[in-house]
Amino acid sequence: MRARILVIDDEDSICDILQYNLNKEGYEVDTAYSAEEALDMELSKYQLFIVDIMMGDMSGFDFAKRIRNVTATENTPIIFCSALNEEDEKVMGLNIGADDYVTKPFSIGEVLARVRAVLRRTAAINAITAAGANEDSEYESDLTFKTLRIDRNEKICFLENDPVALTRTEFEILQFFLTHRNRIYSRQEIIAQVWGEDVVVSNRTIDTNITRLRKKIGQYADNIVTRQGFGYGFKETY
């Protein structure tokens, strides 16, 4: 079944070019020219939203907050596509719950790669969830390091038994580190494991996510080590 995508942007030209190229890739694509128009649509039928941020009365950020509070769309992936290119805006978008962030002007090749990567990750998560609903499926044990714990079934991180609010990307980076300890991985190796091999992710995006992750895991921040010129790793001793 072809994935259905909704493009939300107040620029007709952006909607047209994304719709045309995504249709060529085999997706079913609809467009909306404002967040308000999108909210009047049957959003539960879409597998991905591509959303501008600066639009009319309701911003893309506000739209994302609204759909994250609705059961039918709380897990539908979002890619922000915006001319806002400051790190603060990107961090805000990711913290709201976006799965990726593309800055304008963009290349169609980059957008298509990011769409494929997000949909592939979502499909993998859905497959795990569906398997978990099967009585014969294998239950994944928690990942622990001292008082840091990841519940791989509920997708929750705990520190001293208190939940830690991680974005999906931060969660997947930490999960990768806890299952691959005591070795340094290059940024490209981390990208391949977390984002997928065919997606374009800048080194700054990796660095930003790891900086935020360190701040959230308290006393274990220093266990995520940096080796200048090589990459990152999770060391049980440092």
C-alpha positions as CSV (number, residue, x, y, z in Angstrom):
1,M,0.0,0.0,0.0
2,R,1.3,3.4,-1.0
3,A,2.1,5.8,1.9
4,R,-0.2,8.9,2.0
5,I,1.5,12.2,2.7
6,L,0.0,15.6,3.5
7,V,2.1,18.7,2.6
8,I,1.1,21.8,4.5
9,D,2.6,25.1,3.2
10,D,1.2,28.5,2.4
11,E,3.3,28.8,-0.7
12,D,1.6,27.2,-3.7
13,S,4.9,26.6,-5.5
14,I,6.3,24.6,-2.6
15,C,3.1,22.5,-2.4
16,D,3.2,21.9,-6.1
17,I,6.8,20.9,-6.4
18,L,6.7,18.6,-3.4
19,Q,3.4,17.0,-4.6
20,Y,4.8,16.4,-8.1
21,N,8.0,14.8,-7.0
22,L,6.6,12.8,-4.2
23,N,3.9,11.5,-6.6
24,K,6.6,10.4,-9.0
25,E,8.2,8.4,-6.1
26,G,4.9,6.5,-5.7
27,Y,3.4,8.3,-2.7
28,E,-0.2,9.5,-2.5
29,V,0.1,13.2,-1.8
30,D,-2.5,15.9,-0.7
31,T,-1.8,19.5,0.0
32,A,-3.2,22.1,2.4
33,Y,-2.3,25.8,2.3
34,S,-2.7,26.5,6.0
35,A,-2.6,24.7,9.3
36,E,-6.3,25.5,9.8
37,E,-7.2,23.9,6.5
38,A,-5.2,20.8,7.4
39,L,-7.0,20.5,10.7
40,D,-10.3,20.3,8.9
41,M,-9.1,17.2,6.9
42,E,-9.2,13.6,7.9
43,L,-5.7,13.5,9.3
44,S,-5.7,9.9,10.5
45,K,-5.4,8.6,7.0
46,Y,-1.9,10.0,6.5
47,Q,1.4,8.3,7.3
48,L,3.5,11.5,7.2
49,F,3.1,15.3,7.4
50,I,5.5,17.7,5.8
51,V,4.9,21.0,7.5
52,D,6.0,24.6,7.0
53,I,6.5,26.6,10.2
54,M,5.7,30.3,9.4
55,M,2.1,30.2,8.1
56,G,-0.8,32.6,8.7
57,D,-2.5,32.6,12.1
58,M,-1.5,29.1,13.2
59,S,2.2,28.1,12.9
60,G,3.5,24.7,12.0
61,F,4.7,24.4,15.6
62,D,1.2,25.0,16.8
63,F,-0.2,22.5,14.3
64,A,2.3,19.8,15.5
65,K,1.3,20.4,19.2
66,R,-2.3,20.0,18.3
67,I,-1.9,16.7,16.5
68,R,0.4,15.3,19.1
69,N,-2.5,15.6,21.6
70,V,-4.9,13.5,19.4
71,T,-4.7,9.8,19.7
72,A,-5.2,9.2,16.0
73,T,-2.2,11.3,15.0
74,E,0.0,11.3,18.1
75,N,2.6,9.0,16.4
76,T,2.3,10.2,12.8
77,P,5.7,11.4,11.8
78,I,6.3,15.0,11.0
79,I,9.0,16.6,8.9
80,F,9.3,20.4,9.3
81,C,10.3,22.2,6.0
82,S,11.1,25.8,6.8
83,A,13.2,28.8,5.9
84,L,14.0,29.1,9.6
85,N,17.4,27.7,9.8
86,E,18.7,28.7,13.3
87,E,19.6,25.9,15.7
88,D,17.1,27.1,18.2
89,E,14.2,26.6,15.7
90,K,15.5,23.2,14.8
91,V,15.8,22.2,18.4
92,M,12.3,23.5,19.2
93,G,10.9,21.5,16.3
94,L,12.6,18.3,17.4
95,N,11.5,18.8,21.0
96,I,7.9,19.3,19.9
97,G,8.0,15.8,18.4
98,A,9.1,16.3,14.8
99,D,11.0,13.4,13.2
100,D,13.2,15.6,10.9
101,Y,13.8,19.2,9.8
102,V,14.6,20.4,6.3
103,T,15.6,24.0,5.6
104,K,14.6,26.0,2.6
105,P,15.8,26.3,0.0
106,F,16.0,22.5,-0.2
107,S,17.0,20.0,-2.8
108,I,14.4,17.6,-3.9
109,G,16.8,14.7,-3.6
110,E,17.4,15.6,0.1
111,V,13.7,15.8,0.8
112,L,13.0,12.4,-0.8
113,A,15.8,10.8,1.1
114,R,14.5,12.1,4.4
115,V,11.0,11.0,3.6
116,R,12.2,7.5,2.8
117,A,14.2,7.4,6.0
118,V,11.4,8.6,8.2
119,L,8.8,6.2,6.7
120,R,11.3,3.3,7.0
121,R,11.9,4.0,10.7
122,T,8.2,4.3,11.3
123,A,7.5,1.1,9.5
124,A,10.1,-0.7,11.6
125,I,8.6,0.7,14.8
126,N,5.1,-0.3,13.8
127,A,6.3,-3.8,12.9
128,I,7.9,-4.1,16.4
129,T,4.6,-2.8,18.0
130,A,2.6,-5.3,16.0
131,A,4.8,-8.1,17.0
132,G,4.5,-7.1,20.6
133,A,0.8,-7.5,20.3
134,N,1.3,-11.1,19.3
135,E,1.3,-13.5,22.3
136,D,4.1,-15.4,20.7
137,S,6.3,-12.4,20.1
138,E,9.6,-12.0,22.0
139,Y,9.5,-9.5,24.9
140,E,12.6,-7.1,24.8
141,S,14.4,-6.9,28.1
142,D,15.3,-3.4,29.5
143,L,18.7,-1.9,28.8
144,T,20.3,-0.7,32.0
145,F,23.5,1.0,33.1
146,K,23.5,1.6,36.8
147,T,20.5,3.8,37.5
148,L,19.9,4.6,33.8
149,R,17.3,2.4,32.2
150,I,15.6,2.1,28.8
151,D,12.3,0.3,28.5
152,R,12.5,-0.9,24.9
153,N,8.9,-2.1,24.8
154,E,7.3,1.2,26.1
155,K,10.1,3.3,24.5
156,I,10.7,5.2,27.7
157,C,14.0,6.2,29.4
158,F,14.3,6.3,33.2
159,L,17.0,8.0,35.4
160,E,16.8,7.0,39.0
161,N,13.3,5.6,38.2
162,D,12.1,9.0,37.0
163,P,11.1,9.2,33.3
164,V,13.4,11.3,31.0
165,A,11.7,13.2,28.2
166,L,13.8,12.2,25.2
167,T,12.9,12.9,21.5
168,R,12.7,9.8,19.3
169,T,16.2,10.6,17.9
170,E,17.8,11.0,21.3
171,F,16.1,7.7,22.4
172,E,17.5,5.8,19.5
173,I,21.0,7.3,19.9
174,L,21.0,6.3,23.6
175,Q,19.6,2.8,22.7
176,F,22.4,2.4,20.2
177,F,25.1,3.4,22.6
178,L,23.8,1.1,25.4
179,T,23.8,-1.8,23.1
180,H,27.2,-1.0,21.6
181,R,29.3,0.0,24.6
182,N,33.0,0.7,24.9
183,R,33.7,1.4,21.3
184,I,34.0,4.7,19.4
185,Y,31.7,5.1,16.4
186,S,32.1,7.6,13.6
187,R,29.3,10.0,12.9
188,Q,28.5,8.1,9.7
189,E,28.2,4.9,11.6
190,I,25.8,6.5,14.0
191,I,23.8,8.1,11.2
192,A,23.5,4.7,9.5
193,Q,22.1,3.1,12.7
194,V,19.8,5.9,13.8
195,W,18.7,7.7,10.6
196,G,19.5,5.1,7.9
197,E,22.2,4.9,5.3
198,D,20.4,6.8,2.5
199,V,19.6,9.9,4.5
200,V,21.6,13.1,4.6
201,V,22.4,14.3,8.1
202,S,24.9,17.0,9.0
203,N,27.6,16.5,11.6
204,R,26.1,19.4,13.4
205,T,22.8,17.6,13.8
206,I,24.6,14.6,15.4
207,D,26.6,16.9,17.7
208,T,23.4,18.8,18.7
209,N,21.4,15.7,19.5
210,I,24.3,14.2,21.6
211,T,24.7,17.5,23.4
212,R,21.0,17.5,24.3
213,L,21.2,13.9,25.3
214,R,24.1,14.5,27.7
215,K,22.2,17.2,29.4
216,K,19.2,14.9,30.0
217,I,21.0,11.8,31.4
218,G,22.5,13.6,34.4
219,Q,25.5,12.0,36.1
220,Y,26.0,9.7,33.1
221,A,26.7,12.5,30.6
222,D,30.4,11.9,30.8
223,N,29.9,8.3,29.8
224,I,29.1,9.5,26.3
225,V,32.7,10.3,25.2
226,T,34.0,12.3,22.3
227,R,37.2,11.3,20.4
228,Q,38.2,14.3,18.3
229,G,38.5,13.3,14.7
230,F,36.9,9.9,15.2
231,G,33.4,10.2,16.8
232,Y,31.4,9.2,19.9
233,G,30.9,6.2,22.1
234,F,29.5,5.1,25.4
235,K,32.2,4.1,27.9
236,E,31.3,2.2,31.1
237,T,34.3,3.8,32.7
238,Y,35.8,7.2,31.8
